[in-house]
Amino acid sequence: MVWEDGGGNPASYPIAFISSMNTSESVNVVVRDDWVFLSLLGLLIWAPLPLGSNRIWAIGILSLWTLVLVLGALFAWRGQVDAALTRLRRFAWPLGLLAAMVTLTWIQTLPLPATLVALLSPEAARVQAQTGGGAMRLSLDVFQTHTMSMLAFTYFCVFLVAALSIRNAARLDRLALTLVMSGVLQAVLGTVLFALKTHYWLFHVEIAHSRVIGSYVSQNSLAGYLNMCLSMGIGLMLARLGPGGRWPSGWKHRLRLVLEFVLSSRMHLRLMLVVMVIALVLTRSRMGNAAFFASMLMVGLTTILLMRRTAPTMIVLIASLVVIDVFIIGTWVGLEQVVQRLEETSLTNASRGQEETVEDRTEGGRRAVRIIQDFPLVGTGGGSFYGSFMRYREAGEFYYDHAHNDFIEIAADYGMIGLGLLGALVAMALWRSLSVLARRRSSLPRGIAFGVAMSIVALLIHSTVDFNLQIPANALTMVVILSLAWVCHELPSPRPRHGNPRDAGGNRNEFKGETAL
């Protein structure tokens, strides 16, 4: 039996062959969780629609939806507990880090002895001693931290569901395509509303589509989301181009390849990437656009260096993205306006230009560093930045509900412990994806790993001046993308037709694990 690794549709999703960790024998396991996987895809499309799910009622929907997914997954695996645990052991580290983050956020809300609070967070003990009465907690805003605790548990659950349900190439391909389609939906919605100059109130929020913002409130949040969807789209494009080979020498062969590409489904995917690039440029987000092109070039060059034999198709694709998207599409839809915004952005207020200066944009983050200094270990509590920043704001200065720097805000809310946990998760996912790029030859795992790495790099760059991870839709999407780094690593290789058990990348152990057919 030959299993197609490059997006072929398997005969039946529910059947999986899972190798025991203690024996080399394989057993047939029936897991009927199609509806769980489809519901996960629906969640990914839904999450950005209600203002990025950045409202308490929308967070409630996300949490309830994810809880149903977890219960559904547990029900589907109810007769195969050992098989489920065997699979989850391969995701032990990321699940452990996310569970530790949930525990940290939950502990921040608990009433604790004053001596323990004073030991873990002396400043929190001093602030609560001044207000007087009641048990002490590590969080300075318990209600917001309860909300963030629920969100942290939601992210843990969605990672768990992704780990259990994405077991084969077809589902991996479909999930990546769903993210691309969701990005196209946001791009089309945002472009249409921008063209109509729509202005309205929604859920007590005034929304003006003077730029492309999709279903978000801010163009920067949409830019961050499009960066992730574009990254996965480029990875999927690389996967569908296949491993490639030597570029044909004759012009007839080259023309035939070009025509085959134009007439294939890959052209549809390429057009969807074009639509998202247009929307990204129209957001006029300076760092959003810079993060996309910088991450594409950085990960592209890294991939070329890691690959033992550079595929010409990958070089052609990246070159086409730069040339067509930047110079042609960018010029048509106004990339020069983004460049103009960058040119008009001054470093300091003393040499103020027409755009918000770098000093203004980083003011909230620079102020928030003092929060980290006062609450270094466990922070002020998840989601408490909105209130805790008031103590560090000078009279007459602007008020910031976010630090406009995810690294600083996470450290302020969760301390260096929380920042370390999340940093370790992201670093491990990046390392896993680069490992897949270096070791695997199968086109789908390598393509998706490229998308994961590009998503991580793009969001790391963008997060230096924005707060994408504070938007539930973006954070949830990123958690699912991080899970794909481990999914790609564990995805079985296509079984050779001539009985050679070695993957094209040379790893004999790639056939161990789970293969859903």
Secondary structure, 3 states (H helix, E strand, C coil): CCCCCCCCCCCCCCEEEEECCCCCCEEEEECCCHHHHHHHHHHHHHCCCCHHHCCHHHHHHHHHHHHHHHHHHHHHCCCCHHHHHHHHHCCHHHHHHHHHHHHHHHHHHCCECHHHHHHHCHHHHHHHHHHCCCCECCCCCHHHHHHHHHHHHHHHHHHHHHHHHCCCHHHHHHHHHHHHHHHHHHHHHHHHHHHCCCEEEECCEEEECCCCCCCCCCHHHHHHHHHHHHHHHHHHHHHHHCCCCCCCCCHHHHHHHHHHHHHCHHHHHHHHHHHHHHHHHHCCCHHHHHHHHHHHHHHHHHHHHHCCCCCHHHHHHHHHHHHHHHHHHHHHHCHHHHHHHHHCCCCCHHHCCCCCCHHHHCHHHHHHHHHHHHCCCCCCCCCCHHHHHHHHCCCCCCCCCCCCCHHHHHHHHHHHHHHHHHHHHHHHHHHHHHHHHHHCCCHHHHHHHHHHHHHHHHHHHHCCCCCHHHCHHHHHHHHHHHHHHHHHHHCCCCCCCCCCCCCCCCCHHHHCCEEEC
